[in-house]
Amino acid sequence: MTQTALSDKKEGIPLLQVALDYISLPSAIAMAVRVAPFVDIVEVGTPLCKAAGVEAVRAIREVCPDKLVLADFKTPDVGGLEAQLAFGNGADMMSVIGGAPLATVRAAFEVAQQENKEILMELTGVRDILARAEEWREIGVQRMVYHRGWDEEAADRAWSDDDRSVIGRLIE
């Protein structure tokens, strides 16, 4: 893929993303092929990354050569190495877990910059999101993922006014 992750997409235009949260690589590949014509970003979900490793990223890149590929590693440590693994196997973006040390975020960000790729900060479990976001922005990270996790959803945790307020402040 010749474009750089999200920065080459038209600013301000929403992109449609599908998360391949499978544990079976063949099932994930089949779904990717089916939905690719309709989406902009194909996410190699965390369960798939753990079940099939970087081969999943490589396989999705092969079947979706014209799509943005996100490796949802949720990297907690060894940010530079995991960034090399993600980008070396075809990802345009990778996620780093919000609780990771700043050294990990910085290492992943530096590799992303060298490769003309991007990292996204995964906000699950971060207590002071706005303070952490400021630290990440000082490094140069611009993109964050604010979502409700599977376990929270299973516990019927709904989006709150506080969630919406934080999201609004992140966008400012």
N, CA, C and O of each residue as an XYZ file, in Angstrom:
688
protein
N       0.847     -1.175      0.000
C       0.000      0.000      0.000
C       0.890      1.235      0.000
O       1.818      1.325      0.803
N       0.629      2.159     -0.862
C       1.487      3.327     -0.979
C       1.079      4.469     -0.064
O       1.909      5.318      0.260
N      -0.165      4.510      0.357
C      -0.580      5.625      1.213
C      -0.092      5.420      2.636
O       0.090      4.290      3.091
N       0.114      6.520      3.324
C       0.434      6.425      4.735
C      -0.863      6.382      5.497
O      -1.772      7.171      5.236
N      -0.953      5.508      6.393
C      -2.106      5.305      7.251
C      -3.208      6.347      7.088
O      -3.615      6.651      5.967
N      -3.678      6.881      8.167
C      -4.832      7.773      8.123
C      -4.520      9.147      7.581
O      -5.415      9.824      7.075
N      -3.276      9.579      7.672
C      -2.957     10.953      7.291
C      -3.170     11.224      5.808
O      -3.361     12.378      5.426
N      -3.145     10.213      4.974
C      -3.374     10.423      3.553
C      -4.847     10.321      3.168
O      -5.216     10.638      2.037
N      -5.685      9.885      4.094
C      -7.123      9.862      3.833
C      -7.636     11.285      3.943
O      -7.022     12.119      4.608
N      -8.737     11.565      3.309
C      -9.297     12.916      3.358
C      -9.653     13.278      4.792
O     -10.396     12.565      5.466
N      -9.107     14.396      5.240
C      -9.380     14.861      6.596
C     -10.859     15.179      6.757
O     -11.486     15.755      5.869
N     -11.397     14.800      7.891
C     -12.772     15.133      8.213
C     -13.806     14.174      7.660
O     -14.992     14.310      7.961
N     -13.389     13.216      6.864
C     -14.331     12.249      6.315
C     -14.241     10.980      7.153
O     -13.164     10.396      7.270
N     -15.352     10.544      7.737
C     -15.319      9.325      8.553
C     -14.908      8.116      7.719
O     -15.263      7.998      6.546
N     -14.163      7.237      8.344
C     -13.745      5.998      7.703
C     -14.461      4.837      8.383
O     -14.647      4.846      9.600
N     -14.856      3.857      7.614
C     -15.533      2.681      8.152
C     -14.500      1.591      8.418
O     -13.681      1.261      7.561
N     -14.561      1.043      9.625
C     -13.592      0.039     10.063
C     -14.328     -1.224     10.474
O     -15.389     -1.160     11.095
N     -13.766     -2.366     10.129
C     -14.286     -3.641     10.599
C     -13.217     -4.283     11.477
O     -12.033     -4.274     11.140
N     -13.650     -4.838     12.607
C     -12.727     -5.522     13.513
C     -12.872     -7.023     13.320
O     -13.952     -7.585     13.497
N     -11.781     -7.654     12.958
C     -11.771     -9.107     12.798
C     -11.362     -9.720     14.137
O     -10.211    -10.111     14.327
N     -12.315     -9.796     15.056
C     -12.060    -10.323     16.396
C     -12.331    -11.821     16.443
O     -13.122    -12.304     17.253
N     -11.669    -12.526     15.573
C     -11.782    -13.980     15.471
C     -10.593    -14.626     16.169
O      -9.620    -13.952     16.509
N     -10.676    -15.936     16.381
C      -9.488    -16.683     16.797
C      -9.071    -17.662     15.703
O      -8.033    -18.314     15.810
N      -9.872    -17.761     14.664
C      -9.570    -18.612     13.519
C      -9.123    -17.734     12.352
O      -9.888    -16.901     11.867
N      -7.888    -17.922     11.908
C      -7.389    -17.136     10.783
C      -8.182    -17.387      9.502
O      -8.509    -16.424      8.810
N      -8.509    -18.640      9.151
C      -9.308    -18.840      7.934
C     -10.665    -18.118      7.983
O     -11.107    -17.568      6.975
N     -11.317    -18.119      9.137
C     -12.596    -17.406      9.265
C     -12.398    -15.906      9.100
O     -13.203    -15.234      8.455
N     -11.327    -15.386      9.682
C     -11.039    -13.952      9.572
C     -10.750    -13.564      8.124
O     -11.224    -12.532      7.648
N      -9.984    -14.380      7.437
C      -9.675    -14.103      6.028
C     -10.952    -14.103      5.196
O     -11.152    -13.224      4.358
N     -11.815    -15.088      5.429
C     -13.074    -15.162      4.681
C     -13.920    -13.909      4.911
O     -14.493    -13.367      3.965
N     -14.002    -13.449      6.151
C     -14.779    -12.241      6.442
C     -14.128    -11.015      5.813
O     -14.820    -10.159      5.263
N     -12.809    -10.925      5.888
C     -12.106     -9.778      5.301
C     -12.395     -9.672      3.809
O     -12.646     -8.581      3.297
N     -12.362    -10.787      3.124
C     -12.639    -10.794      1.686
C     -14.070    -10.326      1.415
O     -14.317     -9.586      0.463
N     -15.011    -10.763      2.260
C     -16.422    -10.389      2.063
C     -16.679     -8.904      2.288
O     -17.448     -8.287      1.551
N     -16.036     -8.325      3.307
C     -16.362     -6.940      3.670
C     -15.421     -5.903      3.061
O     -15.730     -4.711      3.078
N     -14.300     -6.326      2.533
C     -13.298     -5.379      2.022
C     -13.865     -4.336      1.062
O     -13.469     -3.173      1.143
N     -14.769     -4.698      0.163
C     -15.279     -3.669     -0.756
C     -16.055     -2.542     -0.068
O     -16.302     -1.499     -0.673
N     -16.434     -2.749      1.183
C     -17.317     -1.804      1.863
C     -16.663     -1.030      3.000
O     -17.302     -0.168      3.603
N     -15.402     -1.323      3.304
C     -14.745     -0.692      4.452
C     -13.459      0.004      4.023
O     -12.925     -0.235      2.940
N     -12.980      0.874      4.911
C     -11.721      1.582      4.678
C     -10.572      0.977      5.471
O      -9.432      0.938      5.008
N     -10.891      0.502      6.682
C      -9.877     -0.027      7.596
C     -10.257     -1.443      7.985
O     -11.396     -1.704      8.372
N      -9.297     -2.358      7.883
C      -9.496     -3.725      8.336
C      -8.616     -3.922      9.565
O      -7.389     -3.875      9.488
N      -9.268     -4.141     10.689
C      -8.554     -4.327     11.952
C      -8.317     -5.803     12.210
O      -9.256     -6.598     12.251
N      -7.053     -6.161     12.382
C      -6.705     -7.499     12.836
C      -6.861     -7.431     14.352
O      -5.977     -6.945     15.058
N      -8.001     -7.927     14.842
C      -8.367     -7.772     16.243
C      -7.404     -8.446     17.204
O      -6.647     -9.342     16.830
N      -7.449     -8.001     18.437
C      -6.557     -8.534     19.467
C      -6.666    -10.050     19.601
O      -5.631    -10.713     19.656
N      -7.882    -10.643     19.657
C      -7.938    -12.106     19.759
C      -7.241    -12.798     18.590
O      -6.573    -13.815     18.777
N      -7.397    -12.249     17.385
C      -6.760    -12.845     16.207
C      -5.251    -12.676     16.259
O      -4.513    -13.598     15.910
N      -4.784    -11.510     16.689
C      -3.338    -11.290     16.830
C      -2.734    -12.299     17.801
O      -1.647    -12.826     17.566
N      -3.443    -12.562     18.886
C      -2.921    -13.496     19.888
C      -3.011    -14.940     19.419
O      -2.120    -15.743     19.696
N      -4.088    -15.273     18.708
C      -4.274    -16.652     18.264
C      -3.383    -17.018     17.082
O      -2.861    -18.131     17.023
N      -3.208    -16.096     16.146
C      -2.484    -16.413     14.907
C      -1.181    -15.642     14.742
O      -0.439    -15.883     13.790
N      -0.895    -14.724     15.648
C       0.357    -13.980     15.583
C       0.423    -13.035     14.395
O      -0.596    -12.674     13.806
N       1.651    -12.642     14.055
C       1.829    -11.679     12.964
C       1.445    -12.259     11.605
O       1.268    -11.517     10.639
N       1.318    -13.572     11.532
C       0.842    -14.181     10.287
C      -0.545    -13.652      9.933
O      -0.881    -13.525      8.756
N      -1.343    -13.346     10.943
C      -2.679    -12.794     10.687
C      -2.576    -11.437     10.002
O      -3.325    -11.154      9.067
N      -1.661    -10.606     10.458
C      -1.470     -9.289      9.842
C      -1.036     -9.469      8.387
O      -1.571     -8.824      7.485
N      -0.070    -10.344      8.174
C       0.435    -10.597      6.819
C      -0.680    -11.117      5.905
O      -0.804    -10.676      4.762
N      -1.483    -12.048      6.405
C      -2.551    -12.641      5.593
C      -3.628    -11.617      5.240
O      -4.115    -11.591      4.110
N      -3.995    -10.782      6.196
C      -5.014     -9.762      5.920
C      -4.473     -8.731      4.931
O      -5.209     -8.276      4.055
N      -3.214     -8.360      5.056
C      -2.612     -7.442      4.074
C      -2.685     -8.051      2.677
O      -2.973     -7.345      1.711
N      -2.429     -9.355      2.559
C      -2.447    -10.008      1.248
C      -3.829     -9.976      0.612
O      -3.947     -9.762     -0.595
N      -4.882    -10.187      1.409
C      -6.227    -10.225      0.827
C      -6.881     -8.843      0.766
O      -7.919     -8.671      0.126
N      -6.280     -7.872      1.424
C      -6.814     -6.491      1.423
C      -5.699     -5.503      1.087
O      -5.387     -4.630      1.897
N      -5.099     -5.628     -0.091
C      -3.929     -4.804     -0.404
C      -4.207     -3.310     -0.518
O      -3.291     -2.499     -0.379
N      -5.457     -2.936     -0.769
C      -5.778     -1.518     -0.946
C      -6.493     -0.916      0.262
O      -7.045      0.180      0.169
N      -6.486     -1.618      1.385
C      -7.143     -1.131      2.603
C      -6.103     -0.772      3.650
O      -4.976     -1.266      3.622
N      -6.494      0.090      4.569
C      -5.656      0.340      5.735
C      -5.793     -0.862      6.658
O      -6.901     -1.342      6.898
N      -4.674     -1.346      7.173
C      -4.692     -2.494      8.078
C      -4.199     -2.036      9.442
O      -3.120     -1.458      9.575
N      -5.019     -2.309     10.454
C      -4.694     -1.982     11.835
C      -4.396     -3.266     12.590
O      -5.243     -4.156     12.666
N      -3.195     -3.366     13.147
C      -2.837     -4.486     14.020
C      -3.174     -4.062     15.446
O      -2.481     -3.229     16.031
N      -4.235     -4.634     16.001
C      -4.694     -4.245     17.337
C      -3.927     -5.034     18.396
O      -4.492     -5.857     19.116
N      -2.625     -4.759     18.468
C      -1.744     -5.467     19.407
C      -1.997     -5.067     20.857
O      -1.773     -5.865     21.768
N      -2.459     -3.851     21.076
C      -2.577     -3.316     22.442
C      -1.250     -3.516     23.187
O      -1.222     -4.034     24.303
N      -0.178     -3.104     22.560
C       1.177     -3.311     23.065
C       1.369     -2.706     24.456
O       1.107     -1.521     24.656
N       1.834     -3.528     25.435
C       2.098     -3.009     26.773
C       3.575     -2.715     27.030
O       3.909     -1.978     27.957
N       4.460     -3.290     26.210
C       5.905     -3.196     26.426
C       6.581     -3.480     25.088
O       5.911     -3.844     24.121
N       7.872     -3.319     25.026
C       8.681     -3.520     23.812
C       8.024     -2.875     22.581
O       7.850     -3.513     21.543
N       7.672     -1.612     22.729
C       6.949     -0.895     21.688
C       7.651     -0.859     20.351
O       7.014     -1.020     19.311
N       8.956     -0.650     20.362
C       9.695     -0.598     19.105
C       9.682     -1.929     18.381
O       9.455     -1.982     17.172
N       9.924     -3.001     19.115
C       9.934     -4.335     18.513
C       8.554     -4.694     17.969
O       8.433     -5.181     16.844
N       7.525     -4.457     18.758
C       6.184     -4.805     18.290
C       5.771     -3.942     17.096
O       5.054     -4.411     16.212
N       6.214     -2.697     17.065
C       5.940     -1.846     15.903
C       6.637     -2.410     14.663
O       6.052     -2.438     13.580
N       7.879     -2.857     14.817
C       8.585     -3.467     13.689
C       7.836     -4.703     13.193
O       7.704     -4.917     11.988
N       7.347     -5.511     14.130
C       6.596     -6.713     13.754
C       5.304     -6.344     13.021
O       4.974     -6.940     11.995
N       4.587     -5.373     13.546
C       3.321     -4.969     12.915
C       3.560     -4.411     11.520
O       2.959     -4.867     10.547
N       4.437     -3.425     11.429
C       4.648     -2.743     10.159
C       5.403     -3.617      9.166
O       5.169     -3.531      7.960
N       6.298     -4.448      9.657
C       7.038     -5.351      8.788
C       6.174     -6.434      8.171
O       6.565     -7.064      7.188
N       5.001     -6.652      8.747
C       4.085     -7.663      8.227
C       2.871     -7.059      7.536
O       1.907     -7.764      7.235
N       2.918     -5.752      7.284
C       1.893     -5.149      6.449
C       0.914     -4.215      7.114
O       0.041     -3.673      6.436
N       1.021     -4.001      8.417
C       0.088     -3.081      9.077
C       0.430     -1.634      8.731
O       1.595     -1.279      8.554
N      -0.597     -0.821      8.639
C      -0.433      0.621      8.467
C      -0.474      1.325      9.811
O       0.061      2.421      9.978
N      -1.127      0.666     10.771
C      -1.305      1.221     12.112
C      -1.221      0.080     13.116
O      -1.466     -1.081     12.790
N      -0.870      0.441     14.342
C      -0.925     -0.536     15.436
C      -1.386      0.186     16.684
O      -1.245      1.403     16.803
N      -1.942     -0.581     17.620
C      -2.400      0.026     18.873
C      -1.417     -0.273     19.996
O      -0.787     -1.330     20.043
N      -1.311      0.703     20.904
C      -0.523      0.577     22.130
C      -1.501      0.802     23.273
O      -2.302      1.736     23.226
N      -1.446     -0.035     24.292
C      -2.368      0.097     25.423
C      -2.032      1.353     26.225
O      -0.862      1.666     26.445
N      -3.053      2.054     26.652
C      -2.872      3.335     27.323
C      -2.069      3.288     28.603
O      -1.475      4.293     28.993
N      -2.038      2.147     29.265
C      -1.270      2.026     30.499
C       0.205      1.764     30.283
O       0.963      1.669     31.248
N       0.626      1.646     29.032
C       2.041      1.384     28.736
C       2.896      2.560     29.191
O       2.452      3.707     29.146
N       4.121      2.278     29.630
C       5.030      3.369     29.991
C       5.278      4.285     28.791
O       5.204      3.853     27.640
N       5.570      5.540     29.073
C       5.839      6.486     27.985
C       7.016      6.042     27.131
O       7.053      6.336     25.937
N       7.976      5.340     27.722
C       9.110      4.837     26.938
C       8.630      3.860     25.866
O       9.161      3.845     24.756
N       7.637      3.054     26.191
C       7.066      2.107     25.228
C       6.342      2.854     24.117
O       6.500      2.539     22.937
N       5.549      3.843     24.501
C       4.820      4.652     23.518
C       5.811      5.350     22.595
O       5.641      5.349     21.375
N       6.834      5.938     23.175
C       7.839      6.663     22.391
C       8.549      5.718     21.415
O       8.759      6.071     20.255
N       8.918      4.523     21.879
C       9.621      3.569     21.013
C       8.740      3.148     19.838
O       9.209      3.078     18.702
N       7.471      2.871     20.107
C       6.553      2.494     19.028
C       6.344      3.659     18.068
O       6.316      3.471     16.852
N       6.199      4.855     18.613
C       5.984      6.050     17.790
C       7.182      6.304     16.881
O       7.008      6.640     15.709
N       8.389      6.149     17.407
C       9.590      6.386     16.600
C       9.673      5.423     15.425
O      10.014      5.828     14.314
N       9.362      4.149     15.662
C       9.364      3.189     14.556
C       8.274      3.556     13.551
O       8.498      3.502     12.342
N       7.105      3.926     14.046
C       6.015      4.323     13.147
C       6.447      5.492     12.268
O       6.180      5.497     11.066
N       7.108      6.474     12.856
C       7.569      7.634     12.086
C       8.575      7.214     11.019
O       8.510      7.682      9.882
N       9.504      6.334     11.383
C      10.511      5.859     10.428
C       9.869      5.124      9.257
O      10.345      5.205      8.124
N       8.789      4.410      9.538
C       8.120      3.598      8.516
C       6.978      4.340      7.822
O       6.310      3.781      6.952
N       6.755      5.598      8.208
C       5.637      6.379      7.670
C       4.295      5.718      7.989
O       3.399      5.661      7.146
N       4.177      5.221      9.218
C       2.978      4.544      9.715
C       2.471      5.287     10.943
O       2.983      6.354     11.281
N       1.470      4.727     11.611
C       0.883      5.392     12.766
C       0.637      4.425     13.912
O       0.445      3.226     13.712
N       0.647      4.987     15.134
C       0.184      4.225     16.287
C      -1.074      4.896     16.822
O      -1.273      6.101     16.672
N      -1.906      4.091     17.442
C      -3.122      4.568     18.085
C      -3.051      4.146     19.543
O      -2.671      3.017     19.850
N      -3.410      5.036     20.424
C      -3.427      4.715     21.845
C      -4.790      4.142     22.204
O      -5.825      4.742     21.913
N      -4.780      2.990     22.830
C      -5.985      2.283     23.265
C      -6.284      2.717     24.694
O      -5.472      2.473     25.587
N      -7.417      3.349     24.933
C      -7.707      3.999     26.208
C      -8.334      3.100     27.270
O      -8.574      3.559     28.386
N      -8.601      1.856     26.961
C      -9.224      0.962     27.930
C      -8.417      0.921     29.223
O      -7.211      0.673     29.211
N      -9.097      1.165     30.332
C      -8.469      1.067     31.643
C      -7.687      2.286     32.088
O      -7.184      2.306     33.211
N      -7.567      3.300     31.249
C      -6.827      4.508     31.622
C      -7.715      5.351     32.531
O      -8.848      5.675     32.176
N      -7.198      5.702     33.701
C      -8.009      6.441     34.677
C      -8.099      7.934     34.348
O      -9.197      8.490     34.328
N      -6.991      8.578     34.095
C      -7.010     10.013     33.785
C      -6.674     10.187     32.307
O      -5.541     10.496     31.938
N      -7.675      9.982     31.488
C      -7.487      9.972     30.038
C      -6.932     11.297     29.527
O      -6.031     11.307     28.689
N      -7.452     12.394     30.014
C      -7.019     13.694     29.492
C      -5.559     13.979     29.817
O      -4.839     14.531     28.985
N      -5.111     13.611     31.017
C      -3.702     13.815     31.379
C      -2.795     12.927     30.533
O      -1.760     13.377     30.041
N      -3.188     11.663     30.366
C      -2.383     10.754     29.541
C      -2.365     11.226     28.085
O      -1.328     11.165     27.424
N      -3.495     11.689     27.596
C      -3.558     12.168     26.212
C      -2.577     13.308     25.995
O      -1.947     13.393     24.941
N      -2.444     14.178     26.975
C      -1.487     15.287     26.865
C      -0.058     14.753     26.767
O       0.741     15.260     25.981
N       0.263     13.735     27.560
C       1.607     13.132     27.500
C       1.859     12.510     26.129
O       2.943     12.659     25.566
N       0.866     11.821     25.598
C       1.036     11.192     24.287
C       1.176     12.244     23.194
O       1.968     12.078     22.267
N       0.424     13.304     23.300
C       0.516     14.368     22.290
C       1.886     15.031     22.314
O       2.394     15.447     21.273
N       2.486     15.132     23.499
C       3.844     15.686     23.586
C       4.836     14.812     22.828
O       5.812     15.323     22.279
N       4.605     13.519     22.791
C       5.448     12.600     22.020
C       5.175     12.761     20.527
O       6.077     12.603     19.705
N       3.935     13.076     20.184
C       3.548     13.226     18.783
C       2.365     12.369     18.380
O       1.896     12.451     17.245
N       1.877     11.549     19.297
C       0.742     10.675     19.003
C      -0.524     11.516     18.887
O      -0.800     12.358     19.741
N      -1.278     11.285     17.840
C      -2.498     12.060     17.601
C      -3.778     11.238     17.707
O      -4.852     11.803     17.917
N      -3.688      9.936     17.569
C      -4.904      9.126     17.471
C      -5.095      8.255     18.705
O      -4.164      7.624     19.204
N      -6.343      8.246     19.177
C      -6.696      7.474     20.358
C      -7.979      6.700     20.090
O      -8.842      7.145     19.335
N      -8.088      5.548     20.714
C      -9.259      4.694     20.557
C      -9.996      4.667     21.889
O      -9.485      4.153     22.884
N     -11.187      5.218     21.897
C     -12.020      5.270     23.102
C     -13.193      4.339     22.852
O     -14.114      4.669     22.105
N     -13.153      3.188     23.473
C     -14.258      2.258     23.263
C     -14.573      1.497     24.539
O     -13.815      1.504     25.508
N     -15.692      0.859     24.497
C     -16.128      0.015     25.608
C     -15.687     -1.403     25.274
O     -16.019     -1.928     24.212
N     -14.943     -2.018     26.179
C     -14.424     -3.358     25.941
C     -15.490     -4.438     26.028
O     -16.605     -4.196     26.490
N     -15.131     -5.619     25.581
C     -16.054     -6.757     25.585
C     -16.572     -7.044     26.988
O     -17.769     -7.250     27.189
N     -15.655     -7.057     27.957
C     -16.062     -7.384     29.324
C     -16.994     -6.319     29.896
O     -17.942     -6.638     30.613
N     -16.725     -5.064     29.580
C     -17.616     -3.986     30.026
C     -18.987     -4.121     29.375
O     -20.015     -3.928     30.025
N     -18.994     -4.448     28.108
C     -20.261     -4.610     27.404
C     -21.054     -5.775     27.989
O     -22.270     -5.684     28.160
N     -20.362     -6.866     28.293
C     -21.028     -8.028     28.889
C     -21.620     -7.689     30.256
O     -22.617     -8.279     30.672
N     -21.001     -6.737     30.948
C     -21.498     -6.302     32.258
C     -22.535     -5.188     32.120
O     -22.902     -4.553     33.109
N     -23.005     -4.952     30.894
C     -24.025     -3.934     30.612
C     -23.590     -2.521     30.975
O     -24.417     -1.706     31.384
N     -22.302     -2.222     30.830
C     -21.852     -0.855     31.076
C     -22.219     -0.012     29.865
O     -21.758     -0.271     28.753
N     -23.033      0.975     30.083
C     -23.480      1.855     29.002
C     -22.549      3.056     28.888
O     -21.825      3.389     29.827
N     -22.578      3.697     27.730
C     -21.854      4.948     27.555
C     -22.475      5.981     28.490
O     -23.698      6.110     28.555
N     -21.645      6.702     29.201
C     -22.136      7.684     30.171
C     -21.915      9.109     29.666
O     -21.218      9.338     28.678
N     -22.527     10.056     30.374
C     -22.286     11.466     30.060
C     -20.814     11.805     30.261
O     -20.255     12.611     29.517
N     -20.178     11.190     31.269
C     -18.743     11.411     31.490
C     -17.930     10.934     30.288
O     -16.996     11.613     29.860
N     -18.284      9.761     29.740
C     -17.598      9.261     28.541
C     -17.714     10.275     27.409
O     -16.720     10.627     26.772
N     -18.919     10.734     27.167
C     -19.150     11.685     26.079
C     -18.400     12.997     26.312
O     -17.899     13.608     25.368
N     -18.327     13.419     27.556
C     -17.600     14.650     27.885
C     -16.109     14.501     27.596
O     -15.495     15.390     27.005
N     -15.530     13.377     28.012
C     -14.101     13.139     27.769
C     -13.828     13.072     26.272
O     -12.851     13.646     25.791
N     -14.677     12.380     25.545
C     -14.496     12.288     24.094
C     -14.530     13.684     23.479
O     -13.698     14.015     22.633
N     -15.478     14.489     23.897
C     -15.565     15.858     23.389
C     -14.312     16.661     23.679
O     -13.846     17.417     22.827
N     -13.763     16.501     24.878
C     -12.553     17.248     25.239
C     -11.337     16.732     24.482
O     -10.428     17.507     24.184
N     -11.299     15.448     24.166
C     -10.191     14.907     23.374
C     -10.207     15.476     21.958
O      -9.156     15.702     21.358
N     -11.381     15.701     21.442
C     -11.523     16.192     20.071
C     -11.157     17.665     19.956
O     -10.705     18.104     18.898
N     -11.345     18.436     21.025
C     -11.084     19.883     20.986
C      -9.696     20.201     20.492
O      -9.326     21.372     20.402
